[in-house]
Amino acid sequence: MYKAWTKPFITLFATRDPVTKGGERMWQKLVPGAAHQNHTKIRGAGHFVQEDKGEEVAQALVAFIRAN
């Protein structure tokens, strides 16, 4: 399913998440819609990135929506 996803797709991963560390590369390679997007690493956030840095996550999502 994701290999055929051509709509815009963004990854937002935390830099201090030991569970998903490096996982963004797989999504960026697998999903065609991820090409040429402004993927973001949220610095200083852990596994619960939305709780650690919710405002930064929201800002990145708003920027993604506006750009697409």
C-alpha positions in Angstrom: 0.0 0.0 0.0 2.6 2.5 1.0 4.8 1.7 -2.1 1.9 3.2 -4.2 1.3 6.3 -2.0 2.1 9.2 -4.3 0.3 11.9 -2.2 2.6 14.1 -0.1 4.1 12.2 2.9 6.3 13.5 5.7 8.3 11.9 8.4 8.7 13.5 11.8 11.1 11.5 14.0 12.6 12.4 17.4 16.4 12.4 17.8 16.3 10.7 21.2 14.0 7.9 20.5 15.7 4.5 20.9 12.7 2.6 19.6 12.3 4.2 16.2 15.8 5.6 15.7 16.7 5.6 12.0 13.2 4.5 10.9 12.6 7.6 8.9 15.0 6.4 6.2 12.9 3.4 5.5 9.7 5.5 5.1 11.4 8.1 3.0 12.7 5.4 0.6 9.6 3.2 0.6 6.9 5.9 0.0 7.0 7.8 -3.4 5.1 10.7 -1.9 8.0 11.3 0.6 10.3 12.5 -2.2 11.2 16.2 -2.0 9.4 16.8 1.3 10.8 18.7 4.2 11.3 15.8 6.6 12.0 16.9 10.1 13.9 15.5 13.1 12.6 16.9 16.3 15.7 17.6 18.4 15.7 16.6 22.1 12.5 14.6 21.9 12.1 11.0 22.9 9.7 8.2 21.9 6.6 10.3 22.8 7.6 13.1 20.6 4.2 14.7 20.6 4.3 15.0 24.4 8.0 16.1 24.5 7.9 18.7 21.7 4.2 19.0 20.8 4.5 22.6 19.6 7.4 21.8 17.2 5.5 18.8 15.9 2.4 21.0 15.2 4.6 23.7 13.5 6.2 21.1 11.2 2.7 19.7 10.3 1.3 23.1 9.6 4.3 23.9 7.4 3.8 20.6 5.5 0.1 21.2 5.0 0.8 24.7 3.7 3.5 23.5 1.3 1.3 20.8 -0.1 
